[in-house]
Amino acid sequence: MIVQLGVFLFSVMIISLSGVLMPGPVTTVTVAKGAKHPLAGSLVALGHGVVEFPLIALIYFGVGVLFQKPPVKIGIGVLGGAFLLWMGIDMLRNFRKVEVKTEEKDMNPFVAGMILSAGNPYFLVWWATVGANLVFQSLAFGIMGLFLLAIFHWFWDLAWLQFLSRMSFQGGKFFGKKLQMGVFVVCGLAMIYFGLFFIVSALMTLSS
């Protein structure tokens, strides 16, 4: 059981990083606010967590029973896998063009984390598909599995956003173009792998 839990948490780390490293509104406001405050990333992550933790609980307690039904398992696996495949292919196609804009956002970092998370279609679709599949997998480890999923996933949000704000506060370029491109290629390949894994695992339930 410990080995299986370790494998699960490793997959959570890889998938979480693949989502966290994707530039978006939360990344943008973190870099912008980090130029003025070194802890802006932590505040943004806390605001993000205020939206994310209840959403995880809602998926677990509100839809958990449905996850036991084979058609739902297959649907979540296929949709989540397809979404990861789409993101991975898109990242590989556009990794040379990626850049993070740093225009200022006139809002408190904590509030920004909440608003930009709740209003981000990518974030909501991610949890409705990929995230729901992770929640389903966590059921194998009981309520502790859910708790570890939530904390482990959010930890990478916190670590990455705080890193960005610290680098922005120091006034340097937080990572060079070549490193950024390399990170996107690695994450794109990881998403394609897990996307295929989700789809194959879901379809295998048809023959079980």
C-alpha angles and dihedrals in degrees: 000000000000091000092049090049090050091051090048093050091047090054089048089053094050095045092044092051090048089058097039094052092054106104113238142134094301091052091047096052091044092057092044095048092039089065087069103030127031093209095050091107092058091050092049090049091051091052089048090051092052087064098034103050096055089046091055091048091048091053091047100045100028101043103017095104091054090056089069091065114093096225090054092046090052093045094050093045094049095043094044092046092048091050091051091048091051092050093045094050091045091052092050091048094050105029092114092057099047118124137152117231118213106202114153121260116205100223141091112273093235093049090043090055091055098043097043092047097047091045097046112103090197091057093049094045090047092057093042090056119012094024093048089054090053090049089052091051091049090060088077088070098043125229090330089061090055092048092050091046092053096045096040093048094046092046091066090049089053095044095048097043092047090049090052094049092047092051091046091050091053088058097235129120102271093220134352126249095253094049090046091052091048092051091051093050092051093047091046092054091046092053092050090051094050091041091058090043092055093048095046092046091051094048092048089065087067091067096041 
